[in-house]
Amino acid sequence: MGMISTIMGSFGFGIGVSIGVVIGYFLFIYHQPTDVEDPEIRPLVELDSKSLEQLLPEIPLWIKNPDYDRIDWLNKFIEYMWPYLDKAICKMAKKIAEPIIAEQIPKYKIESVDFEALTLGCLPPTFQGMKVYNTEEKEMIMELGLKWAANPNILVAVKAFGLKATVQVVDLQVFASPRITLKPLVPAFPCFANIHVSLMEKPHVDFGVKLLGADAMSIPGAYRIVQEIIKDQVANMYLWPKRLEVQIMDPIKAMRKPVGILNVKVVKAMKLKKKDLLGASDPYVKLKLTDDKLPSKKTTVKHKNLNPEWNEEFTFVVKDPETQILEFNVYDWEQVGTHDKMGLNVIPLKDITPDEPKTLTLDLVKNLNPNDAQNEKSRGQLVIEVHYKPFKDNEVPSNVEDSNAVQKAPEGTPDGGGLLVIIVHEAQDLEGKHHINPSARLLFRGEEKRTKPVKKSRDPRWEEEFQFTLDEPPMNDRVHVEVISISKRMGLLHPKETLGYIDINLSDVVSNKRINERYHLIDSKNGRIQIEMQWRTSS
């Protein structure tokens, strides 16, 4: 009986457990809890920004902020170039870090600090978006959203007291918002002289550190302490307005800053050949320094004279004496029609000895081709005096990269007065009814100056400079700037057309020494013009 009861008990336990499992399974599957509600399903379009950020916390900057542009092309470029960029960046980092380390280690009685391995890994950084600022200055400002999860191998060996310890950095994460400024912009490749990098907010930096092969970040409290130290140190060095500056080229050479003054005196001409059929010619001399944006300078006209004497002096600002050339063209003035050229000649500035006045007699030729037989014919001579004065070291502006710096007025500027400099940079969105060949016309105190016309352009760029020497500050004066279009096509009913104008008060220029603004043109729907003005004094 004992055996039978044991068997029956085991059998009954097995059946009971099986039945219980089956009943529990069906209750779990088919029983609906009363405290759980069905989720509300809504299209993403109907959700607000907070709900979207909860669902999609990693929304790129170009979606969250319309000021940022999408730059997938840049990420593709960096991904392709990363093996080469990795080596270049590591080489630059070692070059910057090694002098700093060499200066600091004697303070801590450390024998040496060496990089045994330095690579940023195979994973390139990703830029979430880019914002570009327009400051109307000779600079380009970009703000980027940077996210980088890297697998670097940075191994540093430290020797002290005869012992050697290794520190290895692994598993790096960086989230930052750098501002990159390219300034000054220059007309020489790569078109900027310096790179300035600043951080707009404290970066998030996360990494692992192995000290003697052990994970140093696993020490209680070490992770948080290291994080705060890195954030504070990086912020102290590079948080805006502080910045890291990397020089790409010499700004003095790139910007072609003035290096001296050239004084030229046109004394006289001799034995000129007459161009008029009846009577003598009416000669005058036009002087031009190559690579100078200012208009050519002219002497007065000497009527009916083949041996004229002028004794007139001119001043030029020299930027590159090795390449610049002083050009002389002698013309015969005509009251109607074009002026006939009587001859020309040039003087390379490299042939002029600095700080040594010199009198030269130039033979006038037809052109600068030495093999042209027409140059053997006598066309007269031109007598000039030249004196090149290089700037001394204390006269050259020290902060050449500051686009806001205003130069001093040259020698000879009236006491109490100054030099008004007007630079016409460019115009945008000009509109003409019949033609559009825009040029800018400046009218100041009865004196008129014009830029060269740009043919068939709604967005002309002139970059021309005009100067007015004044006996007193123009506090109550205005300058009238008018954009006009002139067409030389025959048969047009409207050969000249006004595209817009602006009157600018000069009191702000005198007070601030410099202004650089973009003005909306009057009588133009969308036209704008950018003009920079400076008030230079001798003090």
Secondary structure, 3 states (H helix, E strand, C coil): CHHHHHHHHHHHHHHHHHHHHHHHHHHHHHCCCCCCCCCCCCCHHHCCHHHHHHHCCCCCHHHHCCCCECCHHHHHHHHHHHHHHHHHHHHHHHHHHHHHHHHHHHHHCCCEEEEEEEECCCCCCEEEEEEEECCCCCCEEEEEEEEEEECCEEEEEEEECCEEEEEEEEEEEEEECEEEEEEEECCCCCCEEEEEEEECCCCEEEEEEEECCEEHHHCCCHHHHHHHHHHHHHHHHHECCCCEEEECCCHHHHHCCCCEEEEEEEEEEECCCCCCCCCCCCEEEEEEECCCCCCCEECCCCCCCCCCEEEEEEEEEECCCCCCEEEEEEEECCCCCCCEEEEEEEEEHHHCCCCCCEEEEEECECCCCCCCHHHHCCCCEEEEEEEEEECCCCCCCCCCCCCCCCCCCCCCCCCCCEEEEEEEEEEECCCCCCCCCEEEEEEECCEEEECCCCCCCCCCEEEEEEEEEECCCCCCCEEEEEEEEECCCCCCCCCEEEEEEEEEECHHHHHHCEEEEEEECECCCCCEEEEEEEEECCC
